[in-house]
Amino acid sequence: MRLSVIIPVHNVCKTLRECVDSVRMQGYSDMEVILVDDGSTDDSGRLCDIIASTWAQVSVIHKKNGGLSDARNAGLDKARGEYVTFIDSDDMMGKDTIVTLMDIIDRHPDYDMLEYPVCRHYGTNHQQICSFGENEFTDIKEYWNKTKGFSHTYACNKFYKRESFDEIRFPKGFVFEDAWTIPRILEKCSVVATCEKGLYLYTDNPKGITAKASGADLEMLLDAHLTTMDKPWANGNDEFYMHVVNIQMDVFEMTGKPPKLKTRRIWDFKNLNIKLSIKAIILNLLGIRLLCKTNKYLHKVMGTRS
C-alpha cells in the first residue's frame, strides 16, 4: 500500500463528512484512510462507523480521549502505507491533491517529505494561499531559511515516508505539537521537497487551540521553538529569532513570567517587515525584557495585541 491518510476525530459531526468526502473524491485507490475517534461525546464515533461501512478503504479506531497528538499517534501505529499524511477533521483536501502529489513522489522516490500549499482561513473573506515554491533541499538549514519553515511547521500539508516516524511520535499532552515534531522529522530527512501543486484547505475553528490559546499554551509553543533554536541548522537566523520574539512577547503579556528567550542583537533587517524592524531596533537598544514590558504597556494603552 502506498499511502495512509490519518484523520483524528473528536466531536466534529458537522465537518467530518465533508472532510472525508474531500479524500474520497481524490480518486486514488492505493491508500487507506484511518479515522481515529478520540473519545468523541457526540455522534462522531457512530458517523465514523457509518462511513467505514460504505467505503472499504476506511478503518476506524475508537479510543479514550487523549488529545490530537495521541490520536495521530494511534493512527501512525496502525498505518501500513509507505507514505503517510494527516488531515484535521474540520479541514479538507483540494481536488486531485493526492493523485498529483503521489505522482510526484513516484517520480522522486528519494523525497522523504513533500510539502504542498495551504489555503489559510478557507471559506472566509481572508482566505490566503501559502505556498513555498518548487524546490528540492538536501540541507535542512536551507529549507528552514529559504521557505521560512519556522512559520509553517504544520503536520497536515505534508506527505512523509512512514519510516520517518520510526521512533518519533507527537508529544502527548502538548498543544502546538507540530512545532515540536516537524523539526525532529526534518532531521531524519535526506531530501525535503516543496511543490506548487495540490492544496490543503485549512478552515478557521473558533473552538480550536489557535483561536483559544492561553498563555500556558503559547508557552508550550515558545518552548518548542526554543528547543529548535538550539539546533545548529536553525541557530543564527534573525528572521526565525524575531518570529520567536513575537511569541515571547505574547507569553509575557499573558503570564507575566520572565522571558525565556535570551537577548540577541539583530543585524539582518532585509527580511523583516516594518513592525518587526521596529521591534528589532528596540530589542537591540533595550533587550528582550524591556521590549516585552514596552509591548505590554503599549497594548494596555492602545487596547491591541501584537
N, C-alpha and C positions, 0 to 999 in steps of 0.2 A: 504494500500500500504506500502511495506517495505522500499523502497529506492527512494530518489530523487537525481538525478545526475544533478548538476548545471554547465553549461558551458558558461562563459562570452565570447562574440564575438565582436571583433572590428577590422575591416579591415584585415581579415585573410582568404581571399578566397583560398590561396594556401595551407593552412593546415587544414581548418575546416572539409572537407570531411574525411580526414584520421583520424582526432581526433574522429569524431562521429562514423565512421566505427569501430574503436577500441572498442567503447562501445557497438555498435550493435552486434558485433561478440562475446560478452561475453555470450550470450545465457541465460540471466537472464530475466524472464518475469515480475516479480513483482516489477517493477520500472517505474518511469517516467524520462524523460530527458528534462531538461528545457534549451533551448537556449536563452540567453539574448543578443539581438542585441543592443549594446551600442552605438547607433548613428553612425553606420558604413557609410563611404562615398564611399566605393567600392561596389561590388556586394554581400558582405557577408550577408546582410539582406535578399536579394532575395534567396540566397542559403539556408538560414535557413528555409524559407517557402517551398522551394522545398523538403528539407529533411523531413520536417514535413508532407508533402503531401504523402510521400512514407513510413512513419513509424509512426504508430498510437501512439506509446509511447512518441513521441516528441511533445512538445508545444513550442511556440515562444513568447517572449516578445520583442517588438520593443520600444525603449525608447531613449530619448535625451541623448547624450553623457555625462556621469558623472564620468567615470573612473572605474577601476577594482572593487574597493570597492562597489561603487554604483550598479554596475551590479550584483555582488554577492548578495548584499542585496535585490535587486529586485527578484532574484531567490529564496532567502530564504522566502520572503514574500508570494510567490506563492506555495512553496513546500508543498506537502501533505504526504510525506513518513515519516515513523517512524524514519528512518535514512537518513542522507544527506552526500554527498561527492561532492567535486569540482574537475573539470578538466579545466586547461587552454587550450584554443583552438589551441595552437601551440604544445601541448603535446599529449600523448596517454596513454592508459592503456595496460599493458601486458595481454596476453591470460589468460582467466579463473580467472582474478583477482576478479571480482565482485562475481562470484559464490563461489569461495573459501573463501573470507572474510565474505560474508553473512552466509555461513555455520558455520564459527567460531562464528559469532555473535548469530546465532540461538542456538548454544550450550552454549553460555555465555551471557545471556540476561542482566547480571549485568554490562557488559562493556559499559561505557559511551563514550569512544573514543578508536578506534583501529587504530594503525599506522602500515604501511607496507613499504617495501623497496622502494627506489628510485634509478633509473639509471640516474645519472647526466651526462650531456653532451652526451645524447643519439645520436648515429649515427656518432660520431666523433672518432678520434683516442685516445681521452682522456676519453672515457666513463668509468664510475666507479659506482659500486653498493654500495649504502649506506644503511646498514641495522642495526637493533637495538636489535637483539636477540629476544628470546621467553620469554616474561616477563608479569607479572601482577603487577600493582602498586596500592596500596591504599593510598600511601603517595606521594604527588606532589613533594616534595623535593627529594625523592629517584629517581623518574622518571627523574627529571631535572638534577640531578647529574650523575646517572648511564648511561643514554643514551646521555648525553651532549645535553639535549633538547634545549638549547640556540642556538645550531648550526644548528638546523633543525626545526625552527618554521614555517614550510611550512603548508599552509592550505590544499594543494591538496593531500597529501599522507596519508589521514586520513579519517576514517568513524566515524561520530558522531551521537549520538542520537539527533534528531532535537530539542528536548526540551532544549538541552544545549545552543542553540542560543536564547532562550527566554530572552528578554531584552538585548541581545548582538548583535551588528552588526559591520561590518567592518567600520573603520573610513573614511568617505568620504573626499576626497581631500588630503589624505595622500598616500605616497609611502611606500613600505616595510610594508604594512598594516598588514601582517600576524604576524609580530613581536609585534604589539600592541594587536592583537586579541587572538592569541593562548594562551598566559598566562592567560587571563581572562576566556577562556573556561576551561582551566585546573583547575581553582579554583572552577568550578561548577561540576567537575567530582569526583565521588566517586571511580571509578575504571578506570584506564587507562591501556591499554594493547598494547604490540608491538608483531609483528609476523615476521616470515621469509618467509611468503608466499605472493603471489601477487607481482606486480611490477608496479610502476609509471614511465613512460618514459619521462624524462624531457629533452627537446631539447634546445639547445642554440639559443637565439633570438638576433641577433645583434642590433635590434631596441628596445629591452626590457629594463626595468628600471635597471636591474642588470648590463647590459653592458654599459648603458649610464648614470649611476647615477652621479649626480652633487654633489658638496659639500653640497648644501641645502638638497638634497635628503638623503645623508648619515647622515646629522644632524638629520633628522626625525628618521632614524634607531637608531642612538645613543640615542635620547630621549626615544624611545620605550624601549630600553634595560635599560636605567637609571631608568625608571618607574618600570620595573620589578625588578631591583636590590634592590629597596626599600622594596620589599615583604620579609617577614621573611623566607619563604621557599626558596628564591633564594639568599639571602644575605649570605656572608661568603664563597662562592665557589670561590677559587682563579682562577680556570680554566675559569669560566664564566667571572670573572673580567678581566683577560688577553684577553679574546675574545673581550670585550668592549674596552680595551686599544687599540687594533688594529684599531677599528672603530674610536676612538677618535683621533688617530694619523692621519688617513686619512682626517678626518674633519678639523683638524688644518692645515694640509698641503694644503688643497684645499680652505679653507676660511680664515685662519689666525686668527679666533676667539679664545679667551682664552679657555682653556679646561674646560668643564663642569664636567668631571669626577674627583672626588676627589682622591688624592693620598692615596693609601693603601699599607701597607707592605705585600709582598708576602712571605709566609712561606712554602707552599706546592709546590714543583717543580716536583713531581714524574710523573704528567700527562702532563707536558709541554715539547714540543719539544725543540731542541737546540735554535732555533731562538727566541721562546717565553721566554726561560730561560734567554737568554742574555738581552732581553728587561726587564724582571722582575728584574734582577740584577741592571741594570741602573735605573729602577724605584725606587728600594729600596735606591739607593745611591743619586739620583738627584731629584726625584719627577716627577710627570706627566708632568708639563710644560716644564722642561728641556729635558725630554725624547722626547716630541713632537718636540721640537726645534732641537734636535740632529738628530732625524729621518728625518726631513725635509731637514736639511743641507746635510746629507749623500745621500739622494735621488737626491738632486740637483747636487751633485758632481758625483755620480755614474750613474745618469740617470735611476733609478729604482723606483719602488713603493713597499710598504710593502706587 
